[in-house]
């Protein structure tokens, strides 16, 4: 989230038109997070009926204090409104200049764009899991508990949208420096999530197996989570000096 806002700031400081896509993305993420705080009982309700995970069904309803809800909702909604205004201002005034011909699109569809496309699709899947998937599947891709799992769907959406902005021609409207900030933020965030998940498995294996087996009860989905973050890192660090990347 910081990387997206920093990228927009860099583009604005250079006098470039900010990306309407990126502004709209941050606005959507902010609305998701505001809803996650305001409607915490709905976001944290258990949709699984598994005898193997009784701790989920017996957990108390999660609800945040009213002051925290008001503060968080105000901050996120304020961010959303600001970004929506930026999205309107970032729309191209002359669509003729923003049109990408089929020939240009074919020439520019290289290895890097393919990686960003796959990354975007992978995290689109995690957005669906966070929004509608049952627990314990919804604890992925970050192995978080009920309190944060569905809220993290906002950041899966952020990964998904950021990848799409970087693979699209519109992303280049912000300039190379703004795009570099965006790429670097994806590298850092995905790297931290990958390492954090791996550390949980290595150093907290007994705890996970005995007291919180949620994510590990879905081994294929857990492997897919690692693969998604690895794919994001690969796309973000793809060398751009070579012609095919």
C-alpha positions, -999 to 999 in steps of 0.1 A, spaced: 0 0 0 28 23 9 45 15 -24 14 23 -44 10 57 -27 47 64 -30 46 56 -68 16 80 -72 36 107 -53 66 103 -75 45 105 -107 29 137 -94 62 153 -83 75 148 -119 44 165 -134 32 132 -149 -5 122 -150 -10 96 -123 -25 62 -131 -63 61 -129 -60 24 -125 -37 26 -96 -57 53 -79 -89 32 -83 -71 2 -70 -60 19 -38 -95 33 -33 -110 -2 -36 -85 -16 -11 -92 12 13 -130 5 11 -123 -33 17 -102 -25 48 -129 0 61 -155 -27 57 -133 -53 75 -131 -31 106 -167 -19 106 -182 -53 99 -157 -75 117 -182 -101 128 -192 -108 92 -156 -109 80 -145 -132 108 -175 -156 109 -166 -192 105 -180 -207 73 -165 -242 79 -182 -271 97 -151 -293 103 -149 -316 133 -111 -315 128 -110 -278 136 -133 -273 166 -114 -242 178 -128 -223 149 -164 -230 155 -161 -222 192 -142 -189 188 -159 -158 201 -173 -132 177 -146 -107 169 -157 -71 171 -135 -40 175 -141 -11 199 -162 17 185 -135 43 186 -111 21 166 -139 14 141 -146 51 136 -110 60 134 -101 32 109 -132 37 88 -125 75 86 -89 70 76 -97 44 49 -127 61 35 -108 94 34 -80 76 15 -106 61 -9 -122 95 -17 -88 111 -22 -77 83 -46 -110 84 -65 -105 121 -71 -70 113 -83 -84 86 -106 -107 111 -122 -79 136 -127 -57 108 -140 -80 98 -168 -65 107 -203 -81 138 -218 -76 126 -253 -83 89 -258 -66 90 -292 -32 94 -274 -38 66 -250 -49 40 -275 -25 11 -279 -26 -5 -313 -27 -43 -317 7 -43 -333 22 -24 -304 6 -46 -279 19 -77 -297 54 -63 -298 54 -53 -261 39 -86 -248 72 -101 -236 83 -123 -208 78 -97 -181 42 -90 -191 35 -127 -191 48 -130 -155 28 -100 -144 -3 -114 -160 1 -148 -142 8 -129 -109 -24 -109 -113 -44 -140 -120 -29 -159 -91 -38 -132 -66 -72 -127 -82 -78 -163 -71 -68 -154 -35 -92 -125 -36 -120 -149 -43 -108 -172 -15 -107 -143 10 -141 -131 0 -160 -163 -2 -138 -193 7 -145 -212 39 -121 -214 68 -94 -228 70 -88 -222 33 -95 -185 39 -64 -183 62 -43 -184 31 -21 -171 14 -6 -157 47 -16 -183 73 -33 -157 95 -61 -163 119 -98 -154 116 -92 -118 127 -70 -109 97 -76 -135 70 -105 -119 52 -91 -84 58 -59 -96 40 -81 -101 9 -76 -64 4 -39 -69 0 -44 -98 -23 -65 -74 -44 -36 -49 -41 -11 -75 -54 -36 -84 -82 -42 -49 -93 -6 -37 -90 6 -66 -112 -20 -56 -138 -10 -20 -137 26 -29 -142 19 -52 -171 -4 -28 -189 6 1 -211 -12 25 -188 13 18 -161 40 34 -181 22 67 -182 36 74 -147 72 72 -158 100 48 -152 108 61 -117 73 57 -104 71 22 -120 104 13 -103 90 23 -69 60 1 -76 81 -29 -87 104 -25 -56 74 -25 -33 61 -57 -48 95 -73 -44 98 -63 -7 62 -72 2 61 -105 -15 96 -114 -2 85 -106 34 53 -126 31 72 -156 16 98 -155 44 72 -151 71 52 -181 59 83 -202 56 95 -191 91 61 -202 106 65 -236 91 102 -240 101 101 -226 136 65 -231 147 57 -265 132 47 -281 165 25 -251 174 9 -251 140 2 -288 141 -11 -290 177 -29 -257 181 -35 -241 147 -35 -267 119 -57 -245 97 -34 -237 68 -15 -269 70 -47 -288 66 -47 -276 30 -12 -286 17 -19 -280 -20 -33 -245 -13 -4 -237 10 20 -247 -18 0 -225 -42 4 -196 -17 42 -199 -17 41 -202 -55 20 -170 -58 45 -149 -38 74 -165 -56 58 -156 -89 54 -120 -78 90 -118 -68 101 -133 -101 80 -108 -121 92 -78 -100 129 -87 -103 128 -97 -140 157 -80 -157 145 -53 -181 178 -47 -199 173 -78 -220 151 -76 -250 130 -106 -240 122 -92 -205 
